[in-house]
Each structure stands twice: as C-alpha cells, then as structure tokens.
Amino acid sequence: MALHYILIAKPELVQSTLTALFDSGITDSQLANLIDTRGLRERVDRALSRGRGLADVGALVEELESRFLAGTRITSRNAHRIEEAVAELGGTMRQEMVARTRLVSSGAFATPALLATLADGRNPKLSRAARGVLIEIKRLAIAPLCAALPHLDPSTQRRVCEILTEIGYPSSQAVLLDLAANPSTTSDVRAAAQRAYEALGGTSTDASSQYAALARQYFDQAPALIPYPRDAENPVWHLDPLHGLVGVEIPTSLYCETMAMQCATRALTLDPSSELALAIYVASDLRRAITMRALDFDSSSEGPAADLMATQHSAAFLATASGSHIAQLALGYAIDASDVALIRACIEAVAANASPSALVTPTGGRAPMIECLLFADRRVRFEAAAVLANARPSQSFRQDVLVVPILTAMVHSVGTLGGVIATTEEDRQALAQRIGGLGVSAVTTGASMSELEATLKPGQTLDLVVLQGSHESVSEAIRAIRVSRSSATSPVVIMSSGSDAAVYAVEYESDARVSAFLASASDDQLARSIESAVGAAGGLSISDEDQQRFSQIAIDALRRIADSSSPAFEIRHAEAGLTVALGSASGATKSSIASVLALVPTATAQRSLADAALSASGEDQGMLFVAVATSARSFGNLLQQHQLDAIRAFIMDPTGGATDGVGQAFGALGLSNADVVRLIIPLQK
C-alpha cells in the first residue's frame, strides 16, 4: 500500500505505512525478496522517483530506497539463489518468469551460472533460456563474458559471439577482434568473432589499438563501463582453472583504473611498441596508487582483491622508467581528465627524466608541461613552473613569461586572495562576503579588472575571480583577466542569471578554468562551482606547511633563473613580488629572498635592499647589507644619494652597531675612502 500512497501523493498515509513496515522488523533481504516475488520492481522505481520530493516523507522514501538496494545486492548475489533460479528456467511458465526476473536482477553475478548452463548442451531448453537471460542482462554481462570468451570451447565461443552481438555494446569489440585475429582460434570461431566485431561497428584490424582505446575509455571513467557505479565495490572477472568464472570485488574507486591496466596490458602483449597503451597503463597505475593511499588499501595483504592489486614495481618507478615521452603523454591524459592529484604525480615523473628541450618542445601537437602553466589549480601551475625553471631551457617557449610570476606569487602568498568584479558596490560586497565564507582568506573588489589591479600590491596574483554583470561586461572582464599578469591563470566563476548560464557554458566549454553558476543557488553549490573552476584539488587553500615548502622551492628556482643565462626567463619580473615578500618575511626565508633580490639587475631591487637594511636591526640588518654588497658588486652602485648619505651616517655613528655586512656594502658601493679614514683617525688619538 505504501507504493500506492506514494504514487497518489498522500504523505500522511505514506508515513504511517512505511513506519509500520520498518517497525515490523523486516530485513533488507526480506524487503527485496518481497518486491521481486510480487513483480513490483517497476512500480518501486516509479514510486521512488516520485517520492523523493514528497513533502515531509522524503527521508522515509530514501530509507526505503536504501534498504531495497541493500537487500537487492544481498539476495541477487547469493550464489545458491542464483543456482536455484537457473534451474527453474526449465520449470513451469511461472517458475521461469520469476527465475528470469531474479537472474536479471542479479546482473553480472548471474553470468557464471548462466554461462555454465549455456556451455552444457545436455538440456537445449535450459541452454536457450540461459542465452535469453544473458542478452536480457545486457551490458552487465559483457565484462564477465569477455573475460571468459578466450578460454571457452569453440561451440560456446560461437554462442557468446552471437550473444555479444545481440547485446550490442561496443565495449566487447577488442576481445572479439583479438579472438578473430588469433591464429589458434578455429576458423568457424574466427568467422563468428569477425561478424560480431563488424556488427558492433568495428573497422580496425589492429586488436592492440582496440584494447588501448578501451583502456582509454576506462581511464576516462566512461559511465557505461562501470557495472554498479552506486555500489562501494565492483567485480573484476577472470577465469579460474578450478572455480571457473570468478568475480573479485574491489573498491569502485579503483575499478576503472584496474580495468584500464588490464586492457593496456593486453594491448602491450599484442604490440609492445604501443606508446598509447604504455602511457595509459602508467597514468592508470599512478592514479590507482594515489587512490589506494587515500583508501589506505594494503596490496601486500592476503586475499583475492590484494592479489589483483599487487604489481612487481611501484607506479612511480614505472612512470619514471618509461621515459619522459611516455610520462608526458600520461600527463596529457591527466590534464584532459582535470585530475589534479594525477597531474602532480605525472609532473614529478616528468621532472625526473625529461631534458630541458623535451619539456618545452611540443610532440604530437601538445606540450603538457607548458599546458600546466595555465591549469586552474595553483599547485599544478607552481610545480610545473618550478620544473621548467630548474631545467633552464636554452630556448624561449610558449607561455614562458608566466614562469617567473607564478614562482614569485608563491613566495609571498599568504592565504588565498580572491577578486570580485561586479557593477554595483552592493553586489561586490555581497559576493565578497559569500566567497569569504568559502575558504578565501582575503577579497578585493572593483567594477573592472583595472580597478581590481589597482588594489593589489606589486607582484600579487589572484587565486580566484568572481564576476557578475551583463553578458557584455562579463566577456570584457574575462578578456582583461586573461591578459593581466595578476590573473592570467586565475580560475573564474561567473554568477549568472538562468538565461545566461547556458550561453556561458557553451562559450567557455573549452576553458576548464571558467565555471558558470546561478546566482540564486546555494552556498554549497557555489563551493562546488569554485572547486570545479580551480580543478577540484581540495579547494583553494594551501596548508601552512605546504606554503612554507612551496615558498622555499620557489626561491631556489628563482635563484637558479637569476644565475642562469636562459633566454626563456627574465628575473626582473620577480622584482616587485620579491620586494613585497621581503617586507613580510622573517628568519631564513627573509635571508633567502634577499639573496635572490640581490641578483635582480635593477636599481629598484638594490634600493629596496638598502631601504630594508637601513630600517632593520640585529642579524637581519647585517644580512641585508651583505645582499646590498652582492648587488653592488654585480651591477655597480645604483643607490640614490639620500640612501648613500644614510649609510655614511650609519657607519660614522659610534652607537650604530656597524657590522661586517655594512662594511661589505660600503666597500662594494665604491664610496670615498675619506669616510673610512675618519673611522681610523679617532682610534689613533
């Protein structure tokens, strides 16, 4: 009755009947069995779809759905029940109907018993019924059938080829072509496999490329290839010599990568020179390793799932050993998938084995490391910039002007800086308040990008820009954002009305850094939109520990740039940002920044160091004067007269506490010896 009340929208009756049902003590398995035996599955689906939004009882309907799905999983995957249902396919019409319903509900897990019945020719009626159920199971039967197909007897192979043709999903193309091309396959099976392959739209004659293409689809996590996307686990099938067709259940979050690696392995078996297959294997292996760490999955433990996950070498080892070309192909796939964790793992692998020219020279129409400089996530941008800076390529390359600003921004980054561009002050303040509550540490606002830039300190960059306004003003703002040094790579979120959202989605479809968002939606939805724009890598914030580590890496990279003669980079672009960072840093970080600023060949850099030294005290003062000396030795005396006078006065002041560093600066600046003599003469008196 509860289903009837849901369908006619009677919330009070739904509540009473469902509450009574749950209070009765019925188990999930009993609930699922009740629905199946009474043929109510279709009605349940309709009721659940309608009941989720029913006032006051949505939670009860969701509980019904959850318990029904849990019960279905338990009952439908029970091997004994499946065997009983297969036997009943040869019974009365009623028994056959109920059995078919149960077996279709069991999906992939019914395939081993059905396949065994299909292969057993002693009962033609039962064999035909099993064939019909396999076709009715559709895509869920494909993976287990494909796993078994190469190992079956010729007669059963022919039947499975026909079944795969009738199911009609192209994911079986690779195994069919493999079977058709295998010289050990009998001629009749080769013909059947070829007919099935062509019927499913296959045209290639290269089985390796078919497996590699399927591996790429698994890597891209194509929804049609995941048997049970809502389940915590999914089965990976193989034919066991003792137990027949067996499904090993592994976490769903590892399923696609595991299948991609299996397909890539078969592709490499058929063609060891396949770069596509090797790159997909490397990318999938790295992603699987990242996910296993996140799940705390121990592949060294005992059990079928652990055995399936075990590999001879670590993912990082294979990624590095495969060479820079393969690692960069894998990096390209990771970029296409917007998988930040995988991108960072691939960057690390590329950095370990790529020559400077390999990093910046496009191959196959793309240069993935350079693409990373424009990626939405700032960790990705920074790590790519650091790799390129440390490589010091001998030629200029596309987007090379971004490297120094990206590194410099990480030196003085404190928290997360967001920008808001909107037409009215009221809108700007409202948006600033919204994003301030979503992990953005500081927010600056303006009516245009030029106004926004005017509020920034020299060298500052924006981690996020939020836009609101007319279609024309938003388009103009995005153009200005992309040519501004402070926001060229910034993620952008557009707050739009309902009519404009679809337009923006089409216009910026190719730019993953732009996300359109309905202004009327919730803060949770806005947070997801921001995550989408920034690459969904844990949000915008960076921990203090990572910030400190990134800052030191950036300083070291900038020092290498300053020491090198690479035509790709200009250390002058770091001047403004380093000057700002010098003022807020302390301790060893301040010393490191000063040492790099001393290598910037500009008067402004030397004067900033002198001002900082004159206003400092203690050890910092001596260190900063040493930096002034370093700059003066390299580029000459570039200080202004008032700064020189201040240094003279500092030295002559008997209470000034002049250190060796001040003396180095005085001498390197080439000042008059008369001042030094004045220091000596009083000592002789």
N, C-alpha and C positions, 0 to 999 in steps of 0.2 A: 504493500500500500504506500510505503514511503516514496517509491518511484512515481506513482500516480500523483501524489500530492506535490512532488517537486515539479512535475510537468504541467500541472494546472495552477502552480504558483500559490500554494496555501502554506505560508511559513509556519503558522501555529501548529498545523497538523503534521508538517514535516518534522518539526521539533519533537513533538510527542512520540511519533512512530520511530524515529531514528534513536531517540533517547532510550525508548523501551527495547529496541533491538540491541543496542550496545550494552544495556544493563542486564540483558538476558545471559550474558557470559559467552556468547557465540565467538568462536575463534576466527582468525583471519582466513584460515584454510576452509573452515565450515562455511563462511560467508561466500568465498569464491566458488566453492562446490555447489552451493545453493543456487547461485546465479547461473552457473554453467548448466546444471542439470535441468533447470527450468527454461533454458534458452532465453535468458534475459540480458545477455551481453549487449546487444544493440540498444536495448531500451535503457540500460545503465549508462551507456556512453552519452545518449541524448540527455538523460536526466542530469548527469554530472556537468555537462556543458552548460545547461540552463541554470543549475542550482548554485553554481559558484557565486553568482551575483545576486542571489536571492537575499533580501533583507533579513537580518537577524539570525539566519541559519547557515550562512556561508561556511563558517568554521565546521559545523556538523557535516555538511556535504563534503568538505575537503577531507574530513576524517573518514567518511565512507569511502571516498576515492582511495585514500592512502591504504586503508585496511583491505580493500578489494584488490588493489595492485599487489600488496604484500602477500595476500592469500593466493592470488593467481600465480605468483612466482613460486611459492612453495609447492602448490599442487601440480602445476603444469610441468615442473621439472623433476618430479618424483619418478624415478626410473621404473619402479614397479607399476605405477599407474599408467605410464606410457606403454609398457609391455601389454598390460591388460587391454588398453584401448586399441592397440594394433591388432590383437587377437579378435576383438569384437568387430573389426572391419569386415570380417567374414560371417557375422551373425545376422540377426534379423534386420529389417529396414530401420527399425527404431534404434537398435543397438549400433548399427553402422552410422546413423546420423549423429548420435551422441558421441560416438568414438571420434568421428571426423572433427566435431566441434572441439573436443578435448585436445586432439592432436594438433589442430591448427593453433589452438591457444598455447600449446607447448612450444610452438615455433621451432627454432633451431634445435632445441633439445630433443625433439621427436625424430630428428633426421637419422641418427644412427640406427634406431629400431626399424624405421621405415625403409632405410637403405638395405638393411639385412633382409627384410621381407621381400624387397624388390629383387635382390640377388638370388633369393631362394625360389626356384621355379616350380616347386612341388605343388603349390596352390595358386593357379593362374588368377583366380578371382581376387585373392588377397593381394597378390602382386600388383594387379591392375588398380586395386583400391589404394595401395600404398603409393603408386605412381601419381594418382589423382590428388592425394593429400599433399605430397611433396610440391606439386605445382600450386596447390592452394596456399601453402605456406609462403610461397613467393620468395622475396628477397632474403628472408631469414634462413632459407635453405641453401643459399648459394655458397656461403663460405664453407660449411661442412662438406657439401657435395664436391666443391673444387679441391678441398684438402684430400678427399678420398679418391677422386677420379683417376689419378695416375696409377693407383695401386689396385684397381679393381680388375676383375676378369673381363675379357673383351665383350662378352654379351652385355654385362652390366654397364660397361663403359658406353656402349652404344645407347642404351636406355637413358643413362644420365645425360648424355649429349642432347638427346631429344627433350628431356625434362628442362634442361637449362635453356634450350631454345624457346620452349613454351613459357617459361617464367619471364624471359625477355629482358633481363637486366644486363647491361654491357660489362659489368664487373667480372664476368666469367670469361671474357674474351681471351685474356692472357693464357689461362690454363688450357683453353680449347686449342689455341694456336700452338702452344707448346706440345700438346698431345698430337696434333696433326703433323707437326714437323719432326717428331721423334722417330728415328728410323726403326726403333724396336717395337713401335706400335703396329699392330696388324693393319693390313690395308683397308679392311672394312671399317675399322675404328677410325683410321686416319680420314677416310672419306666422311664419316659421320661427324667427326670433330670439325672438319673444314666446313661442312654445310652449316653446322651450328654457329661457327665463328662468323661466317659471312651473313647468316640470317640476323645476327646481333649487330651488324653494321661494321664488322671488322674488315679492314682493307690492307693493313700492313702485312708483310711477310716475315717480319723480324719479331720473334717471340720475346727477345730480350728487351726491346724497346717497349713492347706491350706491358711487360712486368714493371719496367721503370716508370711508365706513365701511370700505372695503377698505384705504384709506390708513392708517386707524387700526389695522387688523389687522397691516399691515406694520410700523407703528411699534411695536406691541406684540410684534413678532418672533414671530408665530404659527408654530410649528414646521412646520405643513403647507405654509406658503408658501415655505419655503426649500428649493430643489430638492436641493442637496447640502450639508447642514449640516456634514459632516465634512471637506469639501474646503476648501482655502485660498482658492479663488476660485469664483465662481458667475456664470453668464451673465445679462446683461440684454439682452433681444431687441428688435430693431426691423427694419422692412422697408426695406432699402436699394434705391433705384431701379436700381442697376447689378448688385448682387450678391444681391438677394432677401433672404430672411430670414436675419439675421445675429445671432449672439450675441456680445456684448462681455463678456469675462470681467473682473470686478473683484474686489477682496478681499471675502471672505464677510462680514467685519465691517462692510462698507459697503453690502451688498446690500439689506437691508430698508429702510434709510433712503432709498436711491436709488429703490427701487420706490415707497415711500410718497410721495416728492416727485413722481414721475411721475403717480401716481393723483390726488394732490391738485391737480396742475396741470390735469389733465383736468377734475376737478370744478369748479375755478375758471373754466375755459374755458366750461363749460356754465352756471355760476351764479357770477358774480364776487362776489356778496354772501355767499357761504357762509363763515361765520366758522369753522365746524368745519374745512373744508378748508384755510383760511389758517393756522389755528393748528397743524394737523398738519404743514403744509409748514414753518412756522417751527421747530417742535420737531424735526422730522426733519433740517432743514438745519443747525440748531445741533449736533445730535448727530453728524451726518456730518462737520462741520467739526472737532469735537473728536477724532473717531476718525482723521480724515486727519492731524491734527497728531501724534497718537500714533504713527501708522504712518509719519510723515514722507513722506506721499504728496503729490507735486507736481502739482497740477492744471494748472499752466502749461506743463508739458512736452508733448511731442508724442506722439500715439498715440490709438487709439480710446477706451481707458479714461480718459485725461486729458480728452479731448473730452467724454465723457459726464459727468464730474465738474465741468466748468467752468460757472460761473454768472456772470451780469453783475455781481451785487452780493454782498458778503460776507454770511455768515449773520448776523453781529452787526448789520450795517446793516439788513437786512430785519426782524430781530426788533425793533429799536428803532423803525424807520419804521412798523411795523404798528400801533403804539399800545399803550397799557397793557392794554386789554381783551384783545387777541389774545395779548400776551405773558403775561398771567396765565392764559389758557386753556392756553397751551403749558406754563406752569409746573405747572398741574394735571395735565397728561398726564405730565410728568416725575416728579411726586410719585407718581402711580399706578404708574409703572414702577420706582420706587425707584432712579432713575438719578441718582446724586449729582452727577456732573460736569455733566450736563444741567441739573439743578436749579439749580446755582450759576450757570450761563450764563444761565438764564432770570431768576434773581433780578437779575443785572446789567442785563438788558434792561428789566425792570420798573422798577428803580430809576431808569433814565434817562428815563422818560417818564410815570410814574404820579403823580397828585396824591395828597396825604395821604388824602383821603376814598376815593379809588379803591383804595388799598392795604388798607383795613380794612372796606370795605363789601362784603358778600357779593353776588356776582352768579351767577345760575344755581345757587344753593344752596350755594356754597362761596367761601371767601376763601383762595386758595392761599398768599399770603404769611403769613397767620396760621397756616396748617397747618404751614408750615416751622418755626415755633417749637417744634413737638412732634416734629419729624423726628429720627430716631435719630442721624444724623451731626452732630457738634457744629459742624463748619464751616458746614453749612446753617443750623443754629439761630442761630449767631453772625451770619452775613451777613444773614439775614432780620431779626434784632433790630437790627442796625446801620442797615439801610434804614428800618425803622419809626421808630427813634429820630431819625434825621436828618430824616425827614419831619415829625415832631412833629404828629401828627393832632390836630384840635381836639375830638375826642370819644373817650370810652373805647371799648374794643372787647374782644371775647373774647380771653382769654389775654394781655391787656396787662400783667398783673403779672409775666409771665415775662421781659419785655424787659430790664429793669434787671439782674436776677440773671444772665442769660445774658451780658450785656456785662461785668459785674463779674467773673464767673468767668474770662473770657478775659484780663482784665488781670493777674491773679496766677496764671494757670495755669502750672505747671511740670511738664513731662512729662505722664503720664497717671495718673489716680487711679482705682483700682478698689476695689470693696467686695465682701466676701463675707459672706453670711448663711447659716449652717448650724447644725444643732442641737448638735453636739459640737465641742469645741475641736480635736480631732484632724482632723475633716473640714474645719474652717475653715482650718487651717494647710496641709493638703494641697492644697486648692483655691487658696489664696493663692500657693502655690509654683507650681502649674500655670499660672495666668494671668500670674504674674510673668515666666515664661519666654516669654510670647507678646506682648511689647511693652507691658505695663502697668508703668509706672515704679514706682509705689507702691501697696500694697494695705492696706486697713484691714478689720478683721473684727468680727463681732458675731453674737449669737444672734437679733437682731431689728433692724428699721430704727432704732428708738430708740437701741439700743446703738451702731449704726453712726454715727448722727448725733453721739453724744457724743464720738466720736473725731476729729471733723472740726474744723478751725479755722473761725472765723466767716467766712461767705461762701463756703466751699469747696463745690464741686459734684463729683459722681461722674461719671466718664466711662463707667463700666460697673459693673453689679451682677450678681453670680453667686449663684444661690440653690440650696440643696439641703435637702431635708426632706420631710415628709409633704405630701400634696396640700393639706390644710387650712392648714398653716403657710406653704406657698409662696403660696397665694392671698391669705392675710392680709398677707404681706410685700409682694406686688405692690400691693395696695391702699394700704399705708403708703408705698411708694415713690412712687406717683403723686400723693400729697398733700404730700410733703415738698419744701421749696424746694431742697434739695440734690440731689434725684434725680428731680424730676417728669418730666424728659425723658430720663432715662438709659436706654440700652439694657440689656436684662435677658436673661441666659442662665440657663435652668433646667436643672440637672443632674438627670436623671430616670431612673427605672428603666424597663425595657421596657414594663411595663403602663401606666405613666402618660404615656409620651411621646405616644401618640395622643390622649389626653384633653387634654393641654396644647395640642397642635397645633390642635384644634378650638376650645378655649376662647379662645385668643389669636390666632385666624386673622386677625382684623381689626386687630390691633396689630402692625405690622411691626417694632416695637422689641423684641418678645419672641421669643426663639428657644429651643426645647426641644432638649436634647442628651442622648444616652445617656451616663451616667457611665462606662460601660465602654469607650467608644470611644477612639480615639487622639487625641494632641495635635493632629495635623494636622486631624482632623475638628472638634475643639474650636475651632481657629483659624478654620475656615470658618464655624462656627456663630456665633462672635463677629463675623466680618465681615458675616454676614447680619443680625445684630441691629443693627450700627452703620451699615448702609447700604452696605457693600462699597465704600467710597471710599478704598481704600489703607490700611485699618486704622485703629487708634485714634490713632496717633502723629501729631504735627504737627512739622514741621521747626523748628529754632531761628529760621530766617529768617522763616518764616510766623508763628511765635509772636510775634516782635517786631513784625511788621507788624500782625497782628490786635490786639495789645495797644494800639498807638497809635490804631488805628481805634476801638477800644472806648473809650479815654479821651476822644477827641474827641467821640464820640457821647454819652457821659455828660455832658460839659461842655455840649453843646447842650441836653440834657434839663434840666440844672440852670439854664441861662439862660432856658429857655422856661417858658411857663405852661400847657403841655399837660396836660389833666386825665387823660390816659391813663397817665402815668408818675409815679412817686414816687422822687425821687433819694435819699430816706432809705434805700431798700432797698439802696443801694450802699455804705452806710457801713461795714458790717463787712468786706466784701471789700476795699474800698479801704484800710482801716486795716491789714489783713494785708499787702496788696501794698506799702504804704508802707514797711513794715519790711524788706522783702527787695529792693526796687528800688534802683537807683542812677542817678546821672547825670541825663540829660534825662528819662528815664522817671519817676524819683522826683519831679522838679520838676512834671511834668505831673499825676501822681497827687495831689500836694499841692494843686495849683491847683484840681482838681475837688473834693477833700475840703473845701476852704475854702468851697465853695458849698453844702455839705450843712447844712441849718438845724437842727443838733442840738448839744447840749452835748458829747456824746461825741466828735463829729468835731473840734470845736475843741480839746478837751482832748487828743485823740490827736496833733494837730498840735503842740501846746505841748510834750507829752512828747517827741516826736520832735525838736523844735528844741532843747530843753534838753540832750538826750543826743548831739546831732550836733556836728560841728566843721567848720571851714573854710567853703567856699562853700555846702555843704548847710545849715549852720546858718542863715546869712543868708537863704537861700531859704525855709526852713521858717518863720522868724519873719515873713517877708513874707506867707506863707499864713495865719499866725495873725492878722496885721493885717487881711487881706482878710475873714476870717471875723468878726472883731470889728466891723469897720465895717458889715457886713451884718446881723449878728444880736445885736450887743452883747457885753458881757463875760460869758462863760459858764464861765470857768475857776474851778477850786477854789482855796481860799486858799493851800494849800501850793504850787501852781503859780505864783500871783502872787508869793508870797514868794521863790520860786526865781528868777523873772525879775528882781525888785528886786535880789537879791543878785548876780545875774549882771552887771547894769548897774553896780552900785557897785564891783565887783571891778576894780581898775585893771589886773589882768593877764588879765581875761576876754576881751579882744578883741572888745568890743561893736561891732557893725556897724550900718549904716543900717537894716537889716532889723529889728534888735532895737528900735531907736528907733521905727520904724513901729508895731511891735506894742505897745510901751509906751504910745505916744500913743493908738492905736486902742482899747486896753483901758480908757482913761479913768482911769488911775491918778493918784495925788496928784502935784501939781506940786512938792511939797516934795522929792520924790526928784530931780527934775530940777534944782532949786535947789542941792541938795547936790553935784551934778556941776559946777555953775558956780563955787560959792564957793571951792573949793580952787584953782581956776585964777587967782582974783584975788589970792590970797595969794602 
